[in-house]
Structures are given as structure tokens and as C-alpha cells.
């Protein structure tokens, strides 16, 4: 009695079909739970990120900075990355420099966003600009929370109606 013969007999029997469907539904249920956990993590991370960047945005100050140096770094496969070295002065007269990916010419003026509590950690990007990415992450998590259970429920309803 070979493996092929056993498979044919299982397919032919109602018990084999029920066991096969049961295993399939068990796997689908496990995947649905896994997607729910993943989705919850994405939603939580996205919402926490939105709250954090909104709080940073409320404290954020802006000043003008000057591009001191433009650096182009070669990357594999002929690509390159541009970074600029920027100097800015906060109210009170203290100056800081930082390097960030960006474009511009030496001597150009750029807007610097910084937190007055930590003026040495500045960026060319606004803190609230992170909300787009965080919102997308939360939306993706929401779809992972909702879509797989809906697919599972529709599959169960269809399976029950076929009987």
C-alpha cells in the first residue's frame, strides 16, 4: 500500500475531507490571529509615533541655518548619497552644526527645526512631517486587524452554505 493509494482513499472518504478542511481552517485561524497581533503592533506604534511627533511639533522652534559643506558619498552600484553640513545659531547665541541628508549649495540658507530642550538635535524636517509615515503605519495595522478576520468569516460562511 503506497502513499498515493492512502491519499486516494482519504480523499474518497468523508472523514478525510472533514479532517482536511479542519486542518485548513485551523491554519487560517492561526494566520488570522497572527495578523491581528501584527496589526495591533502596527496600530500601536503608529499612534504612539503620531502622539510623540505632535508633542515635539508643539515645542519645535525654527531658525535659519547656513550650509557649510556639501558631501557626496558613493554607494554600491554607482549610486550616491548627498549630505550637507549645516550650522545654526539658537536664541542666546549658541551655535551648533549637524550633518543630514539633503541638497543645497554651500552658503545657502535653510530652515532648521529644533527642540529648545535639546537644541543640539536639529533637523531640516519638521517633527510633524513624521505624522504621514506614522499614519500610514497605523492604517496598515488597522487593515491587518480588520481584513483577515473578515476573510476568515466569509470563508466559514461559504463553507457552511456549501454543505
Secondary structure, 3 states (H helix, E strand, C coil): CCHHHHHHHHHHCHHHHHHHHHHHHHHHHHHHHHHHHHHHHHHHHHHHHHHHHHHHHHHEEEEEEEEEEEEEEECHHHCEEEEEEEEEECCCCCEEEEEEECCCCCCCEEEEEEECCEEEEEECCCHHHHHHHHHHHHHHHHHHHHHHHHHHHHHHHHHHHHC
